[in-house]
Amino acid sequence: MQIISQFAPLPLADPAKGTAVAMGYFDGIHIGHRAVINGAVQWAREHDAAPAVFTFKLPMENKMKGKRLLSTADKHALIENLGVAYYLTPDFEEIKGLTPEQFVQQIVENCQAKALFCGENFTFGARAAGTPELLRQLCKPLGVEVVVVPMAQFEEKTVSSTRIRTALEGGDIPAANAMLGMPYAIRFEVQHGAGLGHTLGVPTINQLYPAGYQLPRSGIYITRTCINGVWYPSATGLGSRPTVNDDATKVTCETFIPGFSGDLYGTDPVVEFHAYLSPTKKFDTLDELRACINHAAQRAQEYFSQNA
């Protein structure tokens, strides 16, 4: 997949064949986003065109969209795996002043677009003035097909990144995973912690959420962790470590992987979240803390043996 970071012509191998372009912010690559992207990929396959995605970049901290669900690298990998050949992602500042008419003209010319795909809630142009109906009107004289993909549903409500963030905040991992169409996961660098896990005989990997990322509910989770292509059942504690930490504002994400031993510092293993077990609590003794960690790990092993 070729990534183009400016609103500029795509380096198409055969411009005459054109493209089918999926348009949207696609922040979580959830089941609704994938329906739009898959539609463009399928159309391109049937019409011998190139499948493309148009999106835009925002600063990590912004008020326009919610907190991040995916890293940029993971977002690129997921979209590439859907079969997209060209990924056009200018900064929002580059496009925010375009009128709907200017936006359509540029997307059609830069992409040699033969078909445009979007969701029912898609907006474009300055002040989000463009709607799917206006898109159809502007594209018709250009001979460009417009396909508006129905919004995906979960439990009879529209799937959205906002609903996924709310599910994560509430610890409703099954709902978040159903709307994402895959397990919610993190891939952050393993950092040095206080070493308490080694002392207790339950060594953990310590990962910190970067600023701007959505945090799930504090508590203990059944997870599984991928190390060198091998998946291990694991238990993850997300929170302020109340038993040993006096700073209630410092949030850590620590994962115990029973049966694994090795140095993971500086690597970025994938940790998938599968179920919420319990809130974090302050234990009176470290023995009680060790017993809690071991119990959570046992629950994780049982969970994956039953769901193998």
Disulfide bonds with the S-S distance in Angstrom:
none
